[in-house]
Amino acid sequence: MESLSRTRLAAESLSRREVLRRGALVAALAIPFGDRLLTPAAAHAQNVPLTVLSAAQGATLEALGEVMLPGARDAGIANFVDHELGKEMPLLIIRYFNWPDDLSTFYTQGLAALDAVSVTASGTPFAQSTFSQQQALVGTLLAGKAPGWNGPPSSLFYLATRSDAVDVVYGTVSGFAKLNIPYMPHILPAESW
């Protein structure tokens, strides 16, 4: 009974603003993967299966992210994009470009086109190509000159997936620290993620 009274007293001493702040932090930091709450990096490290993208598409996205921004694979780019694609209002940059089709289609068609172009250029899917082959191919995406590209506009696909890589690598407190930029959120997280 005494512990219940202490709990009530502690709850009553919290301001409405503090309750909202703590709730917002939990919502912002916690990404559900199955029955667990993980960051995209933790989901990647624990091999959490993708739910929207296939494993092969995830491998292609990870390889693409790694070419565009080293560290994107370990930061969980595939888990991040996959999780966001499963949401009603995903936090992916492509959403703000008024893409006329389903966002999942944007990624699946783009990743399929990337693999097809890679097979034509090097004889292997993108994720299985050498790093130098991947780099050369990614350069053609940005220029809009990927030979045989049959997906969303390649420069738009480049822009969207590059933004995803930047978000997952640098959109955290530790990411800001890597850039030596002070992290100045409106509401400071209770703990680093």
Helices and strands as residue ranges (DSSP letters): H 2-13, H 16-29, E 32-33, E 36-37, H 40-45, H 55-68, H 72-75, H 77-85, G 93-97, H 103-122, G 126-128, H 131-143, H 154-170, H 173-178
